[in-house]
Amino acid sequence: MTVPVGMEDTLTGMIFEIAIFVLFLGLLALMWRHYLLRKTRYTKLMFLMFAFFATALLFSWISKAINLYLEAPTFDDIDPNMPGYLFISRILQFRVSFAFIVMAIYVTQLFRVAVFETKNAQKQNLGIGIYSLFVVVYSLLVVVQGNVLYDVLAFLFVTIDLCLVFIPFAVASLKVRKKMTDPIYRKASLALAIMAFAFIFIFVGFLTDRILIMTIRPEGYTFFYYAAWISAILGSVSAYLGYVRPGQKQKLQEVADATETTEATEESETTESTQG
């Protein structure tokens, strides 16, 4: 295969992303098997989350394939009069990928509230849902050729969405970890926290990469592009270790509830003993 001059990094990115996509498919297969064994809402939400992330990654790979096929190193090199430009432009600028990522984030919000929290669940879901809808609408409608600033804003909006969901997710996982005594479950909750922070860094890396492209115009991708995908690998492995690993006997919520019950019983016994 002959790679057009100036598009070597595009091919490298395709190879990098297809490797990550294969990893995601393997993780999805494990999650699907996990769901068939349990058939709970928790396993379904986790499967959907990674299915949406995998679809977003697939469209990111397709965007690079289109760039190679059209021999267009940048979006500015695309002819706006070409057939299907409206749809192709959304793929090339990762806007279709963003839409699927936002869907994955919202599913993660549902998972987080279902597993870790009960207070204000409906209000939290509504607030994240409204913001997520805004990000999807912006991503699909605001595409301007020749202005990278709009792309940076799209990356920024998705990054904010990630932080709104995954930071509380990580904090809740670490809180549950403190309540556990079983080393297996302590490692599992820690792995979920690492997964959350890793997924946040994916878009922090992409956002930084875009800002550097906009300001100093480097040739090809920056270090942060590849660091972001390495973070995706870390997040995927952590998800496996934290939730899908064979041998896990209970959901984190069940363990947390059991721990809280034990603590409440101990406190009650202590109070009664003091009063006596």
LINVEN-V990684 format. One line per field, one symbol per residue. ss: DSSP state (H for helix, E for strand, - for the rest). phi: phi as a letter, one per 20 degrees, with the letter a starting at -180 (. if undefined). burial: + if it has 24 or more other C-alpha atoms within 12 Angstrom, else -. A space follows every 50 residues. Layout:
ss: ???
phi: ???
burial: ???
This chain:
ss: -------HHHHHHHHHHHHHHHHHHHHHHHHHHHHHHH--HHHHHHHHHH HHHHHHHHHHHHHHHHHHHH----HHH-------HHHHHHHH--HHHHHH HHHHHHHHHHHHHHHH----HHHHHHHHHHHHHHHHHHHHH------HHH HHHHHHHHHHHHHHHHHHHHHHHHHHHHH---HHHHHHHHHHHHHHHHHH HHHHHHHHHHHHHHHH------HHHHHHHHHHHHHHHHHHHHHH------ -HHHHHHHHHHHHHHHHHHHHHHHH-
phi: .eeggndffffffffffffffffffffffffffffffdldffffffffgf ffffffffffffffffgffeldfcffeeffeffmggffffffemffffgf ffffffffffffffedccflfffffffffffffgfffffedeccfncfgf ffffgfffffggffdfffffffffffgfeedfffffffffffffgfffff fgefffffgfffffedlfemeegffffffffffffffffffecdggofec fgffffffffffffffffffffffff
burial: ------+-+++-++-+++-++-+++-++-+++-+-------+++++++++ ++++++++++++++++++--+++++--+---------+++++++++++++ +++++++++++++++++------++--++-+++-++-+++-+++---+-+ +++++++++++++++++++++++++++-++----++++++++++++++++ +++++++++++-+------+++-++++++++++++++++++++++--+-+ +++-++--------------------
